[in-house]
Amino acid sequence: MVIIEVPLLSGFIVTSRSRMLLENRTIVKKIEVKANVVYIYLEKLNDESQTFILQLEQVIHVKNLKPASIKIYDYYQPGGLQISYSSGVGS
């Protein structure tokens, strides 16, 4: 099993529509939101390219937002190979 760990930017929440769209994908096993982090559990990854779109809603305006680091790792070997990507919101 693979986990995509997406920390939410300050002042943002995940939309219910976004959760529904992700949960309807066959590769997605489960989605959890805990302490401003979204965990997307996948059955497995292969060589096929995958795109995941997470729609967020800004509920509080926060100045000087810092990028968030998205991590992808194996559930059974969390200390092993990790892929990280930093992302922020454009002005």
C-alpha positions as CSV (number, residue, x, y, z in Angstrom):
1,M,0.0,0.0,0.0
2,V,1.2,3.5,-0.8
3,I,0.4,6.7,1.1
4,I,0.3,10.2,-0.3
5,E,0.6,12.7,2.6
6,V,-0.6,16.2,1.7
7,P,-0.2,18.9,4.4
8,L,-2.9,21.6,4.0
9,L,-1.7,25.1,3.6
10,S,-2.7,27.4,6.5
11,G,-6.3,28.7,6.2
12,F,-7.4,26.0,3.7
13,I,-9.7,22.9,4.0
14,V,-10.4,20.0,1.6
15,T,-13.7,20.4,-0.2
16,S,-16.2,17.5,0.1
17,R,-16.4,17.3,-3.7
18,S,-12.7,16.7,-3.9
19,R,-12.9,13.9,-1.4
20,M,-15.8,12.3,-3.3
21,L,-13.9,12.5,-6.6
22,L,-10.8,10.9,-5.1
23,E,-12.8,8.2,-3.3
24,N,-14.4,7.2,-6.6
25,R,-11.1,6.2,-8.2
26,T,-10.4,2.5,-8.1
27,I,-6.8,2.9,-7.1
28,V,-7.8,4.9,-3.9
29,K,-8.5,2.7,-1.0
30,K,-9.1,5.3,1.7
31,I,-8.8,9.0,2.5
32,E,-8.2,10.5,6.0
33,V,-8.0,14.1,7.1
34,K,-6.1,14.5,10.4
35,A,-4.7,17.6,12.0
36,N,-4.6,19.5,8.7
37,V,-3.0,16.7,6.8
38,V,-4.7,14.6,4.0
39,Y,-3.7,11.0,3.8
40,I,-4.6,9.3,0.5
41,Y,-4.1,5.5,0.7
42,L,-3.5,3.7,-2.6
43,E,-3.7,0.0,-3.3
44,K,-0.4,0.2,-5.2
45,L,1.5,2.2,-7.8
46,N,2.9,0.9,-11.1
47,D,4.7,2.5,-14.1
48,E,1.4,4.1,-15.3
49,S,1.3,7.9,-14.7
50,Q,-1.3,9.0,-12.2
51,T,-2.7,12.5,-11.5
52,F,-4.5,13.4,-8.3
53,I,-6.3,16.7,-8.0
54,L,-7.1,17.9,-4.5
55,Q,-9.5,20.9,-4.4
56,L,-9.1,23.2,-1.5
57,E,-11.2,26.0,-0.2
58,Q,-9.7,29.0,1.6
59,V,-11.6,29.7,4.8
60,I,-9.1,32.1,6.4
61,H,-6.9,34.6,4.6
62,V,-3.3,34.0,5.6
63,K,-0.4,36.2,4.5
64,N,3.0,34.9,3.4
65,L,1.9,31.3,2.9
66,K,4.8,28.8,2.8
67,P,4.9,25.9,0.4
68,A,3.9,22.4,1.7
69,S,5.9,19.3,1.1
70,I,3.8,16.4,-0.3
71,K,5.3,13.0,0.5
72,I,4.7,9.6,-1.1
73,Y,5.8,6.5,0.6
74,D,5.2,2.8,1.2
75,Y,2.9,2.1,4.1
76,Y,4.9,-1.0,5.1
77,Q,8.3,0.7,4.9
78,P,7.8,4.4,5.8
79,G,11.5,4.9,6.4
80,G,12.4,3.6,2.9
81,L,12.0,5.4,-0.4
82,Q,10.1,8.7,-0.2
83,I,9.3,11.1,-3.0
84,S,8.7,14.7,-1.9
85,Y,7.2,17.7,-3.8
86,S,6.8,21.2,-2.6
87,S,3.8,23.2,-3.6
88,G,2.2,26.5,-2.8
89,V,-0.6,28.8,-3.9
90,G,0.1,31.4,-6.5
91,S,-1.1,35.0,-5.9
